[in-house]
Every structure is written in C-alpha cells, then in structure tokens.
Amino acid sequence: MSFMRSFIAFTLLLVAVVVGFGGMGAQWLDRLARTPAPMQRIVGPLASDPQVVGALKDTLVAETRRAVPTELLAHPVIGAQVDGVVNLAVDAALADPGMQRAWNESINRSRAAYVAELDKVHRDEALESPTIWFDLTPLVDLGRSRLTAVAPEALHTYLDQVQFDEARLPLGQPDASTSRSVADGVAAARNWPWLYLASGVLVVVAMFTGSRRGRWVALALASVVAVVGLWFGRSVVETVSFPGGDSLAAAIRTGIVNGGTQSFLDFTQTGLHVAYTALALGVLGLVVASLSRKAG
C-alpha cells in the first residue's frame, strides 16, 4: 500500500513537471508576444551594431529619396543638393540621442502589428498567412525631423514637397501551416497562469497522497527528472541558429532568432533554480522522515 501511494505521488509529480514546463514556455511566449520589453531586449541592441547601422542608413536614405518628388531629384542643381541633405539628415538621425527610442518604437509597433495579424489568423484560419513587417516609420520620422534642421534655408521650400508614406521592411512570410501553428500557440499561451495553478495543485495532491517517506522520495526523483529535462531542452535550444546576411532584414531576422534563444535560456534559468530547490527539499524531507521513523 505504501509503495502504491508513493508511485501515485511520483506519477502526479511527473505530470506536474510536464504541466509546469508548459506553463513556463507559455509564459515566455505570452510575454514575448504581448509585452514590449522582451522583444526590445532581444532586438534593441542591434541599433548599436555597426553592420546594422550601415544597412539601416542605406534603407533610410532609400526611403527618404523615395519620398522626394522625382522631378525634384532630376533637377541638375537642386537634385544634387537635396540628395546631399538627405544623407546628412540620415546621419544626423542615426547619431541623435532619440535614435534608440525610435528603434524601440519600431520594434514595438512591428511586434504588436504581427501579433494582431496572428490573432486574426487564430480566429479565421481561412485568412492568408501574414507577412512579418518591421515598421521603420519612427526612424523615418526621426530622419524627417532632422531634414529641415540640416538643410540650408534656400532648400526649405523644396523640402516641403517631400511626402513620407508608411515605411515597412518585409522580414518574410511563413507558410500558412506555420502561421496557423504560431497563431494557435500565441493564443493558447495566454493560459499560462492556469498551467502554473494546475501544476501547483498536482504537487499538493501528490505530497498528501504519498507515504511519510515515499512522498519525499517521489519529490526528489521528480525533481531529478525536471533538472534533466530542463538541461536537455536548454541544450537543444542552444543549437538553434539562423544564417546571417548583409541586408537589414537579414540582420533583424538573425537578431530575433539568436536573441530569442538567449531570452528563452535566461527565462528558464529560474525553472532550474526551482527544480534544484525542490530536489534539495526532497532530500531534506527524506532525511527528516527517516530520522523521525528511527526516533519513533
């Protein structure tokens, strides 16, 4: 009877570990998708990467030139002056103290827009797979604010003709099956508090079900399984990589994948601490229960 109670307790604890893992992954994904801070920590440092800054400059210059009327750029004198001012304005924008703030705003807009599209796909699977866009509008706005500041007074009249549209950089379009899976995962991730609650309830039930010594043995063994599972999962995640590239889009994609991997590893570090604590508690409880048994 004592063995059976301990076995049931161990089984319940294993289920609690699996459910807890699910809650941890869901919480990480939900925070990544629904809150600005995680993605800003992942992609934000790219704003100081010289390669990314160089690619960003080329992109912003191209976007700004596209906003300038063709006939203005074609003018033999004014066109060359405007072209020079555009380069100066972009350089000034990239060196501006507000550059990091604009970059973070681009990250936040891009994240929110894509998650909104995923929510639509979750509600209606017939929708087309959404494209992942990186919103450059805050950066273009920063460049536009510097355009007049660096331009000679004589060019202000011509620069008033510049009309900026929404600036977005395509990062890719996953296939329909992938988009549906991601959309369903992001939607389900909102339930992470319930997964944690279920895991906690299972632990409590298991500890009441097990025998005096058996419950602590079960806790220690389940903790070992949790530690091994976490180390294995984290080692697999560490192998994830994404090929780089010279373009801005490639740099952002690589930054998201590599930074996301590190973000997941950092987040699950807490899970390892919990598992080690539970292991220590199981061993301590077993020792106390054994001593109590001998004393009795």
N, C-alpha and C positions, 0 to 999 in steps of 0.2 A: 504493500500500500504506500509506504514511504517513497519507494523508488518511482512508482507511477505518478505520485503527486509531484515529485521533483522533475520527472520527464515532462509532465504537462506544463510545469512552470518554465522549464527550459524552452519548450516549443513556443509558449506565449511570448517569452523574451526575444526569441528569434524573429517572430512576427513583428514585435515592437521595434526591433532593429531595422527591419526592412521598411516598415512604415515611417520610422524616424528618418531613414535615408531619403525616402520620398519627400518628406516634409522639408528636409534641408535643401534638396535640389529644387523643389518648388519655390521655396522662399528666395533662393538665389535668383532664379529665373524671374520671379514676380518683381523683385526689387530692380533687376536689370531692365525689365520692360516698362515698369510703371513709375519709377522714380528717376530723377535726373542724375543724382550723384554717382552711382556705379559706372554708367557709361561715360560720364565726364572724366572719372578717374582712369578709365581704360583708354579713351581716345584723346583726352586733353593734352597729355604730354607730347603728342605729335606736333603741336603748334611750335615747339622749340626744336624740332628735328630739322637740321639744315636741308636735308633732301626734300622733306615735305614742304618746308617753307619755299624752296625753289620751285617745286611743282605748283604750289599754291599761287605763287606770284604769276607764273605763266597763265594759270587758269583765270585769275582775276583780271589780268591785262586783257586776255581774250574776251572775257565777259564785258569789260568796260568798253573795249573797242567795238564790240557788237552793238552796244547801246548808242554809240556815236553815229549820227546820220552819215550815210555813205558819201553823199556829196560834200560833206564837211571834211572827211578824211581824204577825199580825192583832190581837194584844193591844194595846189602846189606849195603854198606858203603856210596857210592856216593848218592844213592837214598834218604837216610835219611838226608844227608847234603843239597841236593837240595830242599827237602821238607821244611826244616827249613829256607832256604834262601828265598823261595817263600813267606812264612808267614812274614818274616822280610821286604821283598820288598813291600808287600801289605800294611803292617802297615806304612812303610815309605811314600808310595804314598798317603795314606789317611791323613797323617799328613803334607804332602807337601803344601806349600803356593799356588801351582798351582792346588790344588785339586778342588777348587770352579770353576776355569776357565775350567778345564776338564769336570766337571759336567755340566756346562752351555753349553759347546760344544756338549756334549751328548744330551742334551735337544734339542738344535737347529737342530742337524742332524736328530734326531728322528722326530721332527715336520715337517721339510722340506720333509723328505722321505715319511711320511704318507700323507701329503697334495699332493705330486706329484702323489701318487697312487690314491688318491681321484679324482684328475683331470683326470686321465686316465679312471676311472670308469664313470665320468661325460660324457666323450666323447664316451665311448663304454660301454653300460650297460650290455653287454654280458660277461664282464670280471668278474672273481671270486672276491668275497669280499676280500679286502686286510687285512692282519694281521697287527696289531699295534705292531711295534717293538720299543724297547728302545735300542739305539745304545750305547754299552759300550766301543767301540773302543778307544775313547780318554782316558778313565780311564785305560784301559788295556795298552795303550801306556805309560801312566804315570808310571804304575807299572813296565813295561819293562825297562823304563829308570832308575828305582831305583834298578832293579835286579842286575845289574853288580856292582852298587855302594856299595851295602851291602854285596856282596859275596866275600869270600876270593879269592885271586889271583889264587889259585890252581883249583878253580871251573870254572874259566872263559872259559876255553876250552870246558867244558861240556855245559855251558850255551849258547855258540854259536850255539849249536844244537837245541835250543828252537825256534820253528817256530809258530808265532801267526797268527791265522786266524781272519776274521772279527767276532767280538763278539757282539751278539744281544740278548736281552732278550724279549721274547714274552709277550705282555700285554693282548692279547686277539684278537679274530677275530669276529667282529659283523656279523650278518646275512646279506644276500645280500640286503634285502629291506632296512635295516637301513643304510648300506653303501651307497646305491644309494641316499637315502634321505639326508644324510650328505653331499655327494659329490655335489648334486644339490644345497644345501643350501650354501656351501662354494663358489661355482661358482657364485651364484646369489648375494652373499654378496659384491662382488666387485662393485656392482651398488649403494652402499650407498650414494655417492655424489649426484646422480640423485634423490634419495629419499628425501634427505635434500632440494635439489633445488625445487622439486615439492611441498614439504610441505611449503616452504617459499613463493612460488608463490600463493598457495592457501590462505595463510594468507593475503597477499597483496590484492588479489581479494576480499576476504571476507570483509576486512576493507573498501574497496571502495564501496562494494555493500550495506552494512548496512547503516541504517539511522544515524543521528548525535549521538543520544543516544543509539540506538539499537546496533550499532557495538561494543560499549564498554560493553554492557550487554552480547552480544554474546561472546566476548573475555573472559570476566570474567567466564561465565558459562563453556566455552570450557576448560578454564584453570583448573577449579574445576574438570572436567571430567578427564583431564590429570593427575592431582595430585592423584585422587582416583585410576585411572588405574595404575599409577606407584607404588603406595603403595601396591595395591593388587598383582601386578606382582612380586614385590620385596619380599613380604611376602611368596608367593608361592615358589620362588627360594630359600628362606632361609630354606625351609623344605627339600630341596634336600640333600641327604647324600649317602654315599657309604660305605658298610661294610668293615672294615679293615682286616688285616691279618698279619701273621708273615713273609711272604716271601717278597723279594724285589719288585717283580711285584705287589703284593697286596698293598704295601706301596705307590708305584708310582701311581697306579690307584686311590687310595683313595686321595692322594695329588692332583692329577689332578682335580678330581670332587669337592672336598672341596675348593681347591684354586681357581678353575674356578668359583665356586659360589660366592666367595668373590670378585673376579675380576669383575664379572658382577655387583654386588651390588655397588662396588666403581665406576664403569664406569657410571652407571645410576644415580648416585648422582647428576651429572651435569644436567641431564634431570629434576630432581626435582627442582633444582635451577631455571632453565629456566621457568618451569611451575609456580613456586611461583612468579617470576618476572612478567610473563605475567598476572597473577591474580592481582597483585598489580597495574600493568599498566591499566588493565581493570577497576578496581575500581576507580583509579585516573582519568582516561579519562571520566568515567561516572559522577563523581563529577564535573569536569570542564565543561562538556557538559551541565549538569543541571544548573550550575551557569550561564553559558553563555545564556541559554534559558530564565532564570529568568531576567537576565540583559537586554535581548533584548525585 
